Amino acid sequence: MSPRIKIEPDDDAEQLRRKWDERHADRERPVEPALVLTQYLHLLPRTGAALDAACGVGGNALKLAELGLRVSAWDLSPVAIERVATQAAERGLVIDARVRDIQAEPPPAESFDVLCVTHFLDRGLAPTLAAALRPGGLLLYQTFSREVVSDRGPSNPQFRLAPNELLRLFPGLTVRAYRDEGRAGDTGRGIRDIAMLVAQRPVD
């Protein structure tokens, strides 16, 4: 499947796109859903429209499609989108995979019943992402935290979450699940280096 949307990038966006193209070209990288999705599958609706935003190679999109949801997968990297489309075809799944930079072209209001965001952080985009949920829709968000026990993830703390920051970024949503274990207790156990949120838009 060829990309369906082409965005004329500025220099910064083009540099970022090249970086992710190079990373996603590694065919040895596993295509797996995020922990926030696999841990909380039981909270998902049985039907509806789902978006894997900044999807990378589409582990979340593939899992959502397997569950029977109508899935869109967006990423600024054409290489990533090609891999998503190829994986979907090989598995007999239908995914609307598009080259789309959610920072430049975010989802419209009330357009999705499920929204997955993993290992992507744009704090200014948080209200728009919350608004993209339909009433009763679920947000599943996972990314790296600042209270780390390993060297996983970005070195720049601006691209990491402060303690409890996900809760503050989405104040209008109802929290259904949250994990942010930091360095508490036995750091050799549990879920470390990341924070995860599952939150629901209230039904008006």
QUIURSUL-V154724 format. One record per helix or strand of 2 or more residues. SS is the DSSP state (H for helix, E for strand). FROM is the first residue (numbers start at 0). LEN is the number of residues. If there is no record, write none. Layout:
ss | from | len
SS | FROM | LEN
SS | FROM | LEN
//
This chain:
ss | from | len
H | 10 | 14
H | 34 | 5
H | 40 | 3
E | 48 | 5
H | 58 | 8
E | 69 | 6
H | 77 | 14
E | 94 | 5
E | 111 | 7
H | 122 | 9
E | 132 | 13
H | 156 | 3
H | 164 | 5
E | 172 | 7
E | 193 | 8
//
